[in-house]
Amino acid sequence: MSRTILIGIFSALLAAGGTRSGNAIESANQTEWARSRLACANVGIDPGSSAFSQCVVHLYYSLWNEQNEFER
């Protein structure tokens, strides 16, 4: 019985750790998207335009590629 309880607690801890890690990654991604939007707005691109959307996407993925170059 105590073995079953310990396994259940261990499983819950693993699940909780994965959730926090996932939330941290999601938060970091949102921050990077926000920085990309801000940078494109700072250079004067109209936030409602398609050029703005292209700027944000290209900037975000260019920076992502640079930061994750070692993984390729």
C-alpha positions, 0 to 999 in steps of 0.5 A: 500500500505505501509503495502505491502511495509513493509511486502516486506522489512521485508521479504527481511531482514529475507531472508538476515539474513538467508543467512548471517547465512548460509554463516557463518555456511558454512565458519565455516565448511570449516575452521574445514575441513581445520583444520582436513586436516592440523592436518592429514598432520602434523602427516605425513599422505600422503595427496594423500592416502586413509588413509589421507581421512579417517583421515580427516573424522574421525577427523572432525566428532569426533571433531564435536561429542564432540562439539555438545554432548549437542544436543544429 
